[in-house]
Amino acid sequence: MLSCDICGETVTSEPDMKAHLLIVHMENEVICPFCKLSGVNYDEMCFHIETAHFEQNELERSFARINTIQYRTSDNRKDNTLQCRMEVNSSVHSACASNLPKISAQSLPNDGTLKQKAFYSENLTESRKFCKSKEKECDLSKIKGSVYETTYSPPECPFCGRIEDCSQDMENHVKTKHANLLDTPSEDHDQPLYDCPMCGLICTNYHILQEHVDLHLEESSFGQGIDRVQCSRDLELAHQLQQEEDRKRRSEESQQELGEFQKLQRQYGLDNSGGYKQQQLRNMEIEVNRGRMHPSEFHRRKADMMESLAIGIDDGKTKTSGIIEALYRYYQNAATEVRRVWLSTEVDHFHSSFGDKGWGCGYRNFQMLLSSLLRNDAYDDCLKGMSIPCIPKIQSMIEDAWKEGFDPQGASQLNNRLQGTKAWIGACEVYTLLTSLRVKCHIVDFHKSTGPLGTHPRLFEWILNYYSSEREGSPKVICTSKPPIYLQHQGHSRTVVGIEERKNRTLCLLIFDPGCPSREMQKLLKHDMEASNLKQLRKFVGNLKHKQYQIVAVEGVLSSEEKVARRQASQVFTAEKIP
């Protein structure tokens, strides 16, 4: 025997069961309770009511009891059981029941009743689904419909349990007694949702969301703490790198400054590499090694040098005398382009030797100036008994002047020491030495150019005024009683022994250069001297373009009181500036 899973009717064979299902269940007409739609199966009718009459059905569904009818097969057919749970509105149930065929008592289960189970659906769509299973023992693949509801029960209030006679009364009861409950959203279906603002997670409870966000904040705070620690470490590392770079830069700058300072020390003879004596011996040895000096000549010169150093007098090996007289003869007999020329008093030329080459120009110019003063009777009182000192002796004389209190700033710059060094001297040291000997002189500083292209025409004008101030006359060559002028510029010094005024009114200085060797200067002593021989002496305005020039001009003899005053004034050294 076979039992129908829908209505419970039993048949004897499978063909009878197929016929039963087709006639009783598949062809049964279902009519819509709202618009009387018919000709569709039960699943399609439920979908129609859900979509077309949702608002009408929703109100009744809020207080209707949901019935579930379960149909089971016999115990020997449990594997093929089809359980169908449906959510049916009471009004729809009643309307549909009136259109369904009545079920006979034979089609009921053994206990003669329909098993019913009411439940509330968690989901509107889930409540409309049918649970279907495949038939293993029949050819039908799906069951399209079911028969429901054979008896009618009065509606019961889902809130308070009150039973009314009809659905209309129940509806009025719910609207009047339980209106506030109808407005409250269902816990299962209308529960509010909360989105996490940080990750988008949906939470059903505010407190859960708060705890979730707190976790985010704790993670963020922990991450920020790590970032702060990392940032602090990065800043510390950057600070250490910067300090290391600064130390390295300062070290490099210090090394560079030290190198430049040592270079300046070597340039100005303050590198403790020895003085005049050491350089003289070293250079003579080099000449011997190169075969340009005989060893006997080396020993002879060494002996002369040692004698000169012992007595402090120059050996005269680099001196050339009589040049001013030769110039006087030349200008008298030649130089037609010259309108007038002024010459200083007689002066000897001294050039650098092996011992002072590269640094002794200041000392050699002082020797030239002193050679002129020793020939002038006006200076016998202050220079009485003096001879031309050698370079080490001049160094000693300057140190003595410093000890007297002259030019303390200059002494400090040269470490209060000149002997045994190759230190350069300039206009200030020459002024200090002459003043200590009571020779009246002053410094004039031509600190910037006064003509085009960096020239110094004012310098030429000042020297012209210096030599031409004694007398004016018609002679072409004027031999003055003026001593030569010490001329200093950056890196070198020379001695001015005269000045030419040409027929075109241009000026030309006559200069003795310590760098010019004796053999060249002796060419000026010839009676047939040519104009080309004067090229080494003549310096036009365009030839002197150094940024700054200083001159030391001798003016006479100082009294003892004037010497003391000048010594006091040299505490802060000042010079006349032009312009």
Secondary structure by P-SEA (a helix, b strand, c coil): cccccccccccccaaaaaaaaacccccbbbbccccccccccaaaaaaaaacccaaaaaaaaacbbbbbbbbbcccccccbbbbbbbbbbaaaaaaaaaacccccccccccccbbbbbbbbbcccccccccbbbbbcccccccccccccccccccccccccccccccaaaaaaaaaacccccccccccccccbbbbccccccccccaaaaaaaaaaaaaaaaaaaaaaaaaaaaaaaaaaaaaaaaaaaaaaaaaaaaaaaaaaaaaaacccccccaaaaaaaaaaaaaaaccccaaaaaaaaaaaaaaaaaccccccccccaaaaaaaaaaacccccccbbbbccbbbbbbbcccccccaaaaaaaaaaaaaaaacccccccccccccccaaaaaaaaaaaaaaccaaaaaaaaccccccccccccaaaaaaaaaaacccbbbbbcccccccccccaaaaaaaaaaaacccccccccccccccbbbbbcccbbbbbcccccccccbbbbbbbbccccccccccccccccccccccccccccccccccbbbbbbbcbbbcaaaaaaaaaaacbbbbbbcc
